[in-house]
Amino acid sequence: MTTASDVSALVAELRRSPLSTAAPLMRALGVGSQASFSRLVARAGDSIVRIGATRARRYAATRPIRDLGSGFPFFRVAPDGSMVRLGRATALAPAGCCVHDAAPLPRWMRGGRGDGVFAGLPLPCFDARPKGFLGQSFARRHAELRLPDRPDDWSDDDTLVALLHAGEDLPGDLVLGEASARRNYESLARDREPVPRDDRARVYPMLANDAIAGVTPGALVGGAEPKFGALVGTSDAARHALVKFSPSEFSPSARRWCDLLACEHLALETLRARGIDAAASEIVEGGSRVFLEVVRFDRIGARGRRAVVSLAALNAEYLSLPAGAGRWVEAAQRLAALRWISPDIVERVRWLDAFGRFIANADMHLGNLSFLPRDDDTLDLAPVYGMLPMGYAPVAGDVPARSFNAPLPQPGHEAVWSSAGAAAADFWRAAANDDRVSDPFRAIAAQNAAIVERTLGRFDRRSS
């Protein structure tokens, strides 16, 4: 007969030897038959979790997340706004999580071993981790959760606590926890009123002030720049947008941020004009601020969503490249070697990397490139976002002078370099001729356009 002490012994053994198979557990516990072990596992209930198919099944003890239990369901929001239960995540002892359920999970959600086990947060939670401006706002707004003031200081368990209390508006198409699923339905039932396009110059300054005060809930997307989420348009044709905004004071630093927001819009427009999939954007001015409205490509209309996963999340689980800027191409090559993406996508990433270098984008970290999961378990490149000359960003409130050197071609990839450089020259010329850009930065843009054109001309002459 299986007793409570037998269950306690099983749980203790799994804490010492997590993710064990049946045979070593039976030896350690002195269980003489598979039938007896099956009864022991059944009695253990939710104190343990079973991972994998019967022949290769492993077992782990579960771990409670504060008073929220050890596991929570997660749901997928479809393009039409309907919501279906996709799976369940369970915290493991002594650390880590697993994602499991009867429904087949997409490949990108299964982890490096393909069994849904993760050493830290489940991969679907990686991009949802509160961070940047909106993450800090979340921490201030939810002091009752007793979390560290800075999201960068949160443990994985802290992050799960936050997501389970506010998991209804995350990047991508997932909703975490039953409470978040209920709140998602409640928000749909309220028929949120979109901001009319003609009212944006009046409404956006108020939303910016609310965002700075930390009183406006919003999507938990990353990025250090101040921003808020908005539903824009009419009730029949609404779209979700992220809206970045400049400081309201008049200073060289604030003026530079205005320039950079305008340049981000111009960079995205330059890409779109060349047939490259980039997020749709628009500049709005009002209340002594400049606003950059960027349409969210992980949202479909007012209610629908689609999955998205950042290169940073994929790297954390599958690639393990050092963090930092300048690794887009290397990461894409690794993904292609693992058959996540096609060679064509690698070349598209190579082109974007070259374009970013030509426009002085010093912020091409792995979180600034994302992918859209396909039904065949491969990935497509998501629309471009966050593409701007961040090399000219203010530093500690100052606007230091910067020198600019156009990148040189990589051997064997001269055509990509030349094409990206020509597009970058278009961008710099557009910035030099745009009235929304300050005179000092228009002069910088004109100078950089000349540098790019001169560099391209030197190598074109050499190849002719």
N, C-alpha and C positions, 0 to 999 in steps of 0.2 A: 504494500500500500504506500502511495506517495504522500509524504507529509510536508508541512510548511517548512520544516527544517531542511528537507531535501531541496525545496525550491530555493531557500536561502543559500544553500551550498552551491547550487547551479549559478545563481546570480553572482556570488562571490568569485567563482571560478572564471566566469565571463568577464568580470572586472579585471581579473589578473591576466587573462588571456583572451582579449576581445577578438571577435570574428573567427571563432574556432568552429571546426566541423564536428560532426557527431562523434567520430571515433575517439579523438583525444579527450573529449568531454566525458564520454562513457568510462574511459580508463581512469581519469582523474577522480571521478565520482564513485567508481565502483559499481556502475550500473551494468547488469549482466546481459541485457537483451535490448534489441531495438524497440520492442514493444514497450518495455519499461521506460526507456528514454522518451518515447513519444508521449507516454502518459505524463512524464515529468514536465516536458515542454508545454503540453496542453494546460497543466495546472499552473505553470508560471505566468500564463496570460500575457498582459501588457508589460510585465516587468522585463521581458526579453523580446527580441524581434528576430524573425527568420528572414534570411537574405538569400535569394537565388533559388534555382531549381532544386528538386529533391535530391538528385545524385550529387550535386556540388554545393548543397545548402550550407550556409554558415550561420552562426548565431552570435548575438551580441546582447549585452544588458542595456536597458534603456536608462535615460538620465532625465530627470524633470528639469524644466526651464522655469525657475521660480515656482509660482503657483499655477502655471499654465498647463501643467502636464508635460509629458515627454514627446507628444506627437501632435501634428496638426495637418488638416487637409489643405490642398491647394487646388485652385480652380483655373480654368482657361476661359477667357472671354473671347467669343467668336467674332468674326467681322460684322455680324448682324447685331451684336450686343448680347446675345444669349450666353449663359454661363454654364459650364459643365465641370463636374469634378474630374480632375486629371490624375491625382495621386495623393500620396501622403508622405510627409517628411517626419522622421523620428530622430530625436537626439540620442546619441550613443554614449555609453560609459567606456572609458573615462572622458573621451572627447570625440568630436566628429558627429556626422549625421548620415542618414541614409534616406533615399527617396525610393518609394516602392508603392506598388499597387497592382491590381490585376490588369489594368489598362496598359498597353505597350507604351513606353515612354520614348520620346524622340531621342536620337543618339546623343545630341549635345547635352541632354539632361542626365545621362547615365554615369558620367564620370570616367576617369581614366581606365578603370578595370571593366567598365561596361555593366557594373552591377548596382549602380546608384549609391555607392558608398563614397563619402567625402571626408577628408581629414579635418575640415573646418565646416564653414557654411556650405549648404547645398549650392551647386552652381546656379540654379535658378534665382537664388537670393543674392548672388554676388553684385549684380548691377543695381539691385534694390537697396543696398546698404546706404543709409543716409550719409551724405557727405557734402562738402562744399557749402555754398551759401544756404541752400534750402535745408541741408542736413543740420546746420547750426540753428536755423530758425525752428526746426522741429524739436531740437533738444530744449530750447528755451520755452517752447509752447507746451511741452509735456513734462514739466518738472516733476509731476506726480509719479512718473515712472522711475525716478531715482537713478537716472543714468548720468555718467560723466558729462560735463559741460561740452566737451569737444567730441564729436562723433569719431574722430581719429583715435581717441583713447578707448573706444568701446571694445569689449570682448565680443566673440561670436554670439554668446548668450545674450548680451546687451542688445545686439543687433536684432536677434530673433524677437526679443521682447518688444522692441520698437516696431518691427514689421507686423507683428501680430496685433498691435494696437492701431496700426495705420497702414495696412497692407492692401488697401482697395484701389490705390492710384499709383501703381509702380510702373517703371519702364517695362515695355513689352506687354504681353497679354495675360500675365498671371495675377491672381488674387490670392493672398496668403491668409488662411484661417477662416473659420466660419463667421466670426464677428466681422471681419473685413468683407466677406461675401455679402453679409446682411447690409452693411453700410453701402456697398456698391449698388445693391438693389434700391435702397432708400434714396440714394442720390439720383438714380434714374427716375424714381417715382416723383421726385420734386420738380422735374422738368426745368433744369437749370437754364436761366435766361442768358442767351449769348450776348456778348458786347457787340452792338451794331458797328459796322465799319466806320460810319461817320461819327460815332461817339468815342472812338479810341483815344483821340487827343485829349478828351476831357476825362475819360474813365481811367486810362492807364496811369496818370500821375497819382490818383488815389490808390490804385492797386499797388503801385511802387511804395508809397508811404506805408501801407499796411504790411507789405512784405518786409520792409526794413524793421518795422515794429514787431514782427513775428506773430501777427494776429491772423494771418491768412493761411489756411491750410493749402497745400499744393503738392504736386507730384514730387516724389523723392528722387529727383534726377541730380546728377553730379554737376561739377563745375564751380569754380570759385566766384565767377561773376554774379552780381546780384541779378535775380530774375524772379518771375512769378509765372504761374500757369493761367491761361485764359481760354475761354470758349468764345469764338469770334464768328460773326456772321448773322444769319437769320435762323429761326427755328427750323426752317426747311433745308437750309444749307449751312450748317455750323461746322466748324473745324476747331480742333484743339491746337493750341500754340504755346510755345515757351517764349516768354518776352524778357529779353535782357534790357537793362536800362543803365544809363549813365548817372553819375553823381549830379546833384542839382546845383552845387556851388559853381562859381566861376573861378577857375584856376587852370593853370597849364595842364595839370594832371587830369582834371575833369574834361577839359577840351580834347585831350588825347584819347580818353575813353570814348568820347563822341566820335572821333575820327575812326577808331578801331571798329566800332559798331557799324558805321557806314561802310567801312572796308570789308567787313565780313559779308554784308549784304552784296557788295559789288563782286566779291570773290565767288559767292554762290551763283550770282547772275552770270558771271563769266563762264563758269562750268556748265550751267544749264544751256547757255547759248551755243556751246560746243557739243551738245547732246549728251552730257555727262549727268547722271542722276544725282542731283543735289537737292537738299531741302529748300522748299519755297520760302522766301523771306520778303520782308517789307520794312522800310523805315517809317516810324511815326514820331512826330515831334509834338511835345506838349508839356506845359507846366515846368519850363526850364530844363527839361530832360529830353534826351534822345532815346528812343525805344527801338530795339530790333526784334521784330516779331518773326519767329521761325515756326513754320507748320510742323507739327509732330508727325513723323512718318510711322510711328507705332500706334497711331490712332486712326480709325476709319469713321468719318462722320462724327456725330455727337456721341455714339454709343459703342461702336465697334473698336476692336483692337487687333494687332498682329504681333507675333513674337519677334523679338530682337535680342541679340546677345553681343556684347562688346568684345573686341579683341583682347581687352584686359582680362575679362572673365575666362575666355578660352585659354589664354596664356597661363592663368593661375592654375588651371586644372590639367591642361594637356601639353603645354610647351615649356613652361618654367624658364622663360627668358628673363634676364634682369629687367627690372622696371625702369622707366624713363623714356625720353623721346628718342626718335631716330631708328626705331626697330620695326617699322611697318613692313618693309619688304622682307626682312629676315623672318618675321612671324608668319607672313603670308606664304613664304616658301615652305616653312614647316607645316603649315596647314595643308598645303597642296601635297606634300609628301605623305601625310596621313589621310589623303583623299577626302578632306573636308571641302576643299574648293578646287576649281579647275585652274589649269595654267593660265587661261585667259584672265581670270580674276587676279592672279598674281601680277600680270602685266598692267592691269588697271590700277592696282595698288602702287606699283612702281611709278606709274604716271602721276598719280596723286601725290606720292612722296616727293617727286621731282618738282611738281607745281608748288607744293608747300615750301620747299627750300627756295624756289625762285621768288616767292612773295614774303620771305622772312618769317615764316611760321615756325617759331621756336617752341611750339607747344603740341607737337604731334606725338603725344604719348599714346599708349595702347587703349586708353579709354575714349579716345577721340576718333576711333574707327570701329564700325559695327557691322554685323552681318544679320541677314534674314534667313532663318531656317526654312528649308524646303521640305516638301512631303517625302522626298527620296533620301532624307537624312544627310543631304549635303547643304552647303551654305551659299547664299548669294550676297554680294556686297550691298550694304544698305546705302541709302542716299548720303551724300557727303554733308557733314555739319562741322561747326567749330573751325572752319578754315579762314584764317585771317593773319595779318602780319604781327603776331604776338611778340616778335623781336623788338617791336617799338613800344611795348606796354610800359606804363609808368612803373617805377621801382620806389617803394616806400614814399609815395607821394611826389617824387621827382620825375622829370622827363629828361633823362640823360641823352646826350648826342650819341647816335649809333652809326657805325660804318656798315656799308652793305657790299657784299661780294656775291656775284651770281655763282651758283654751283657749277662745277665742271662736269662734263659727261662721264658716265661710267663706261668703260670699254665693253663693247658688245651691245650697248643700250643707247646708242647715239640718237636713234630715231625718236625714242621715247623722250629723251632729254630735249631734243629740238622742238618737238610738239608741245611739251609742257612749258618750255621757255617762251614759245610764241604766245601761248595762252596767258602766261604771267605778264608778258609785255602788254597784252590787251588790258589786263587787270590794272597794272600801274598807270596806264594811260587813262583808263576810266576814272581812277581815283584822282589823277591830276586835273581832270576836267569836271569834277563833280562839285557843285556849289555847297553840298552838305559837308564837305571836307574842309577843314580850316586851311587858310593860305599857307602857313608853315608846312603842314603835312602834304599839301598839294605840291609844294616845291620838292619835298622829299620823294614823292611818287614820280614826279617828272624826271628827277635825277635817276631814280632806280629803273624807270622804263628805258632810259638811255643806256644805263649799264647793262641791262639784260640784252637789249638789241645789239650793243657793241660786242658782247660776249658771243651771242649767237652768230653774228657776222664773222667773227674771227674763225670760228670752227667750220662754218659753212664754206668759207674760202679755202680752208685747208683740205676739206673733203672733195672740193670740186676739181 
